[in-house]
C-alpha cells in the first residue's frame, strides 16, 4: 500500500500558504463517512433548503446539534434571519432528493416539489419519510473559514421506526447501511 503524507508544522500562527492545500484537505475529508441530511428553514426570509453532510450532535442537555453552512450558499442568510431549522436525516431511496437540494441551479421552490413535507412546531418543514427528523431554533452562530457553524437547540424529534436504513456520503458517493436486526 502506498501512502502519501502531507505535513504542516505545528506552529499556531502561520499564513495561508503554510496550510495543507485545499485539494488535499478535500480529498482527506472525502474519506470521512458522513450522514446525508436535508436542512430547511421557513419564515420571514422565505422557504429554503439544502443538502448537508456536516452535521453532528453537540449535547444531550439541552438537546443540541450543529450544522455547518457555507456563507456563500444562497440560503445561508435565510437560515440566520428565520432562526429555525428543520433537519431530515435521509435513507436509501432519497438520493435524487439529496442531489436536487444540493444543486445551486435548482429553484428553491422546485426543491420541495414531489416529496411529502410536514410542518413542525416552530415553522420548519421536514421530510415525512426521513429516517429521523429534528426541528430546532438556532441558538448560536460561530464563524470559521468559509462556513458558519449553526448551533441549534432541538425541540421536536421524529423517529422512523420501520426497518430504518442509513444513507451515508463516503468517497464522493452514496452508500447504504443495513437496518439493525
N, C-alpha and C positions, 0 to 999 in steps of 0.2 A: 504494500500500500504506500502510495506517495503522499507526503504531507507537505503542504505549503504553510509556512509560519510567517505571520505578519506581526511585528512587534513595534510598539512605540515606547519611549521612555516613560517613567512613572512620575515625572515632574507634574505638579498640579497646574502650573501656568505654562502654556505653550501657545504658539499662534496656530492658525488653521492648517498651515502647511505641514505641521508636525503630527497631525492625526492620521490614522489609517484612512485610506481613500474611501469615498462613499460607495464606490463599486464593490470593494472588498467587504465593507460592512453590510451592504445589501445582500451579497452572496451568503455571508455568515448568517444573517437573520432569516434568509430563505430556508435554512435548515432547522429553524425553530418551529416546532409544531404549534399551531395556534387555533383557537376556536374561530368559527366564522359566524359573525353576527351582523344583523341589520340594526342600526341605531336611527331613531326617528324623533322628531320634535314637531310640535304644533302650538300655535299661539299667535300673538300679535305680529310676529315676523314671518308667519306662514308655515306651511307643512313642508318639511324637508326630511330626507333620509339618505343614508349611505351605508356601504358595507365596511366593516372594520374587523381586524384581527387583533388589534392592540387593546385588549380588554382583560381585566382581572379583578378578583376580589381584593378588598383592602382591609375590611374589618367586619366582624360579626355584630359587634355592639358599638355604635349602631350599624345596621346592615349598610355597607358601603362598597361601591365598585369604582374603578377608574376606567376611563375610555380616552384614548389619545386621538386627537383630530388635528390634521394639518391646517394651519391658519390660512393657507391659500385655497382650501376647499370652499366652494361657493355656498355650502350650507353652514359653515363654521359660525358666522355671525348670528344666524337664526337660532342655533342652539344656545348661544350666550344670551340673546335677547329673550327667548321664550322661557329659558330656565328650567325646562322639563325635558326628560329624556326617556324614551322607550327603547328597550333592548330586546331583540328577538334572537335567541341562540338557534342557529339553523341545524337541520337534519339532512341526511341524504335525500335527494329529490328537490332540494331548494337551490341547486347550483345556478340555474338560469336566473332566478331571482337575485342571487348574490351578484352575478355578473351585471345585471341590469342596474342595481343600486350602486355598483362600483363605477359605472360609466359616467364620465363627466359630460358626455354628449346627450344623454337621455334627460328629457324634461322632467322636473321634479314631480309633476302631476302624473306623468306616464309611469314613473317608477312604481306607483301604488296600484296601478291597474292590474286586473287578473289575479289578484290574491285576496284572501279574506282577512280583513283587519278588524280588530276590536279596540275601541277606545276605552282606556282605563282611567281611573281616578287621577285627576291632575292634567288630563288632556292629551297625553301621548297615546299614539296608536301602536299596537303590537300585532305581529302576525298570529292569526288564530291557531295555526297548526305548528307553531315553533316548538322545539324541544323544551325550552324554558323561556319565559318572558319576565322581564324586570322593568319596573317603572319607578322613576325617582326624580328628585329635584337636584339640580346642580348646586352643590354647596360651596364648591371652591374650584378655582381655575388656576393652574400653575403653567408657566411657560418654560419650554426647554427646546432649544434649537428651532426647528421649523414647526413644531407642534405645541398645542395646548393640551394639558392633561386635565380632563374634566372629572372631578370627584363628585359622585352623586350618592345621596342618601336614598336608599330604596324603601318604598312604602307599599309596593304591590308586586307580588310574585305569582306566576302561573307555571305549574309543572305539568308537562305532558307525560302521562303515566303509562301509556300503552307501548311497550316494546321500543322505547326511545333508543335511537342510534345516534352516534356522533358524526359530525362533519368537521373535519379539520383542514387547514391550509398548510401544506408542507412541500418544500421544494417547488414552489410556484404552481401547485396543482391541488385539487381537492382530493381528499382521501376519506373513506368511510370507516367508522369504528363500529364494531358489532354491538348489539344490545347485550346488556348484562343478563345472565340467566339465573 
